[in-house]
Amino acid sequence: MKKISFRNDILPLKNELYRLALRITLNPAEAEDVVQETLIKVWNRRDRWEELESIEAFCLTICRNISLDKMRKAESQNPSLEDGHDTADTSYTSNPEEQTMQRDRIALVRQLIDHLPEKQRSCMQLRDFEGKSYKEIAQILGITEEQVKVNIFRARQQIKQQFIKTENYGL
């Protein structure tokens, strides 16, 4: 087995850990705390690194668990995913009305994702935003590949239905 280095193998995962924590906690400051706690826990378990099949899956699992623990502890309302971040694609048009509509659609999709059940949100985050395989997601979340596929399918269907409903009726 490969010798695992904290600096070379684990620290580069901090951005990925942050994105996962942010998707779960929906709070940038809380996500930073989760990443810090995750890195501390991973370091404290360095004697087990050689036994691991995937250090990345190990880190992501710890990050997910800490995030969920914080969410359960806080039991707070879900604020917006990324307050103040405007990522609308304006390259296709210079029409301000179209740009505004695009920003509104992106905000709506973020809001719909924020309201998904945690497992569906996590599966969707890891697959669609992090580019993980079904096998990797199953290992990280501790579920079967079939459950991963079902969760992703249901999440996408729910977002699609709610998006169409809102776009058609403005609800």
N, C-alpha and C positions, 0 to 999 in steps of 0.2 A: 504494500500500500504506500501511497504517496505521503510524504511528511507534510503536515499542514502547518502553515505559518500564519499567525494572526495578521501580520502586516500585509502579506501578499495574497492570502486567500479569504480572509474574513473582512478586513477593513474596506476592501473594494465593494463589498455588498451593502454598505451603509445607505447608499441612495435607494437601492431596491427595497431595503428594510423600511426606509422612511416612507416610500410610496405605499407599501402595504399597510403600515401603521396609519398613515393618513387616510387611506380608504376605509379603514375600520373605525378610527376614532373621529374622523372628520374635523380634526382640530390640529393645525400645524404645530403649535407648542406642545401639545400632548404627544403628537407623533415623534417629535424630537426626543422627548423624555423616554418614550417607548424604545427608540433605537438605542439610546444610551443604556437603558436597563438590559436590553437584549445583548449588547456587546459585553456588558459586565457578566451576565449569566453565561454567555458562551465562553468567556475567558475563565471563569470559575470552574467550568466543566472541561478544561483543556486535557485532563487525564483521559477523557473518553473519546477524543478526536480521532484517534487511530482506529477505533471500532466502527466509526460511521461510514456509511456507504456514500453519503453526500453531505458535505459540510454546509452547502447552500440550503438544502432542505431542512437541516437541523436548525440553522439560524432563522429561517423564515417561519418555522413552526414555533420557535420560542417567541419570536416577534408577534406572531398571530395570537398566541396564548396570552401574552402580556397585554396586548391591545384589548382583547376580549375581557380580561380581568378588570382593566381600567374602565371599560365601558359599563360593565355590570356594576362596578363599585360606584361610579358617578350617577348612573341612571338619569342622564340628562337628555334634553332634547337634542336632535341632530341639527347643528347649524349647517350652513352651506359648506360644500366640500372645500372650495378654495376661494375664500372671501377676497374680492378685489382683483382676482386674476382674470384677464380678458384674453382668451385664446381664439377668438373668432378668426376664421380665415377670410381675409379681405383681399386676397390676391386676385380673385376672379371678377371683382366688380368694384367700381368706384361710386356706385349708387349708395348714398347713406341709408336709404330705406332698406335696401337689401342687406347691408352690413348689420343694421340694427336687428332685422329679422333673424339673421344668422346667429348673432349673439344671444338673442332670446331663445332660439332653438337649442343652442349649446347649454344655456343655463337650465332649460327645461329637462334636457337629458341628464345633466348632473343631478338635478333634484330628484328625478325618477330613480337614478342609480342609488342615491342616498337613502331612499325609502325602501329599497329591496331588503329582504331578509338577509341577515349577516352571511350565511353560508353561500347564498347566491351571489351576493356582492363580492365576497372573497374569491369565489371561483371565477367570476367575470373579470375581476381585477387581475388575477394571476394569468388568465388566458389572453384576454384582449389587450391589456395594458402592459403586462410584463412579458408576454409571449411564451409562457411556460407550456410544456406539453401536458396532456391529460394525465400521464403517468406521474410527472413531477408534482402537479397540483394534488393528485390523490395522496402522494407521499407526504406533502406539506400539511394537508388538511386532515390526514388520517382517515380518509374515506376511499371507497372503490372508484375506479375509473368511470364505471357506469354512473355512479352518483354524481361525479363531476360533470359528465355530459348532460345529465338530467338537470342539474342545477343551472348550468350555463344556458341550456335550451329554455328553461322556465324563465330565467332572468331576462333573456332577450325577448321572449314572447311578451312578458309583462311590460317591459319598456316600450316595445313596439305598439301594443294595444293602448297603453296610456298616452303615448305620444300622438297616435292617430286621433284618439278621443279628444285630446286637448287641442290639436291643430284644427280638427273639424268643428268643434263646438266651443272652444275657448274656455273650457272648464278647468 
